[in-house]
């Protein structure tokens, strides 16, 4: 019996999810599985966090003579026992776990709309604010501010 390590397609339309499985070479793509060795989720935003493999079991099946498919051979090379991208995978998984811990602050209730000041009061308030700012900008203390301090 020829044994292959290949992917079994799961998920729904336009959202594929693959299981990395050990199967008989003659069985159909989504057919009977001997053992599941991990998964490959294409919808994960972090590229290095898309694959999870059971390294010991992958090594066992490769030692017994199972042949990996082309895509699985690349994934084993990157994320297997002595993979080239293992550190990047750890960092990506940490970033994803922190994203789940983050909860946005609850939205503050919207304040009720206040009535806008009448058109006559608005220019008067702006003139008063401008008069108070002018002496302070020159370095002189306003007489009203000195009276308020005493």
N, C-alpha and C positions, 0 to 999 in steps of 0.2 A: 504494500500500500504506500503510495507516494503522499507524503504529508507536506502541506504548505502553510506558511504563516501569511495570512492575508487579511484584508478588511471585509467586514460584513456591514452592508449599508443599512442604517436604521433612520429614524427621524421621519419627517414629513416632507411634503413638496416644498422646494426652495429653502429647506433648512436641514441639510444632511448632517448625520452623526454616524460615525463609524466605530465599530468594535474591532479591535485587533484580535484575531482568532487563529487557532490551529485547526485546520480542516483537511479532510481528504481532498486531494487535487481534483477528483472527478465529481465532487458534490457541487451543486449550484452556489452562486455567490451568497445568497441568503439562506443556504441550507443548514444541515446539521453540523454542529460544532463539536470538536473534541475538547477544547479548552479555550477560555477567553483570557487574553494576556494584557488587555488594557483598552484604551479608547483614543479616538482622534476626533475632536470637536472643532469643526471649521468655523463656528460662529463666535468663538472666544476672541475678544479684541486683541489680547496679547498673543503674538505669534508663538512665543516660546512656551506658553502655558496651554497650548492646544492638545498636547500629547501627554498621556500618562501610561507608562508601561511597567509591568511587573518584571523587573530586571532579572531576578533569579530564574523565573519560569522561562523567560525568553532564552537565557543562556542554556537552560536544560534542553529545550527543544532544538536549539541550534546544534548542541552537542550530540543529540540523538540522530540528527540528520535532516531535520525539517528545513525546507528551502523557503526563504522569505521572498515575497513579491518585490518588484522594483521599488515601489513607494515605501514598503515596510523596511526594506534594507536601508534606505536613507534615514528613516525615523529611528531605526535601531542604532545606526552610526551616530546620530545626533543625541538621542535621549536614552540609549541603552545603558548598560552597567558602566562602561568607561566612555560615555558619550562626550562629544565635543561641546555641547550646549547645555550641560547640566547646571552650571552656575547661572547662566542666563535664565534657565527655567525656574530655578529657585527664586531669583529676583522678581521674575514676572508673576509667580504665584503669590509672593508677598505683596506686590502692588495690588493685585486683584483682591486679596483678603482685606487690605486696608480700605479699599473702595466699598466693601460691604459694611464695614464698621461705621463709615461716615453716614450720618443722618443729617439732613439739612434742618436748620432751625425752623420751628413752626412759623408760619406766616403771621405777621402782626395784623390785628384787625384794622381795617381801613377806618380812619377817623371820619366822623361826620363832617360834611361840608359846612363850613362857616359862611355866614353871609358876608359878602365882600363889602368893604367900607364904601360909603357913598362917594360919588365922584368929587364932591366938594372937600371931603376930609382927606382924601388920598394925597393931593398936592401939598396940603398944609403939613402933613406928617413927613413928607419927603424933604420939605424945606427946613423943618426943625432938625431933622437928622443931619442934614448937610451943614447947618450952622454949628452943631456940636462937634462935628468931625473936623471942621476947618481950624479952630484954635488948637485942638489936640495935635494936628499934623504939624503945626508951626512950633510945637514944643511948649506952648503956653497952656497952663491949666485953666479950664473954664471956671468962671466965678461960681457957677452953680455947683460944679463938682467940689470946689473948696468948701462951700457952705454945707454940702452934704457930709463932708468928712468931719466937720466940727460938731 
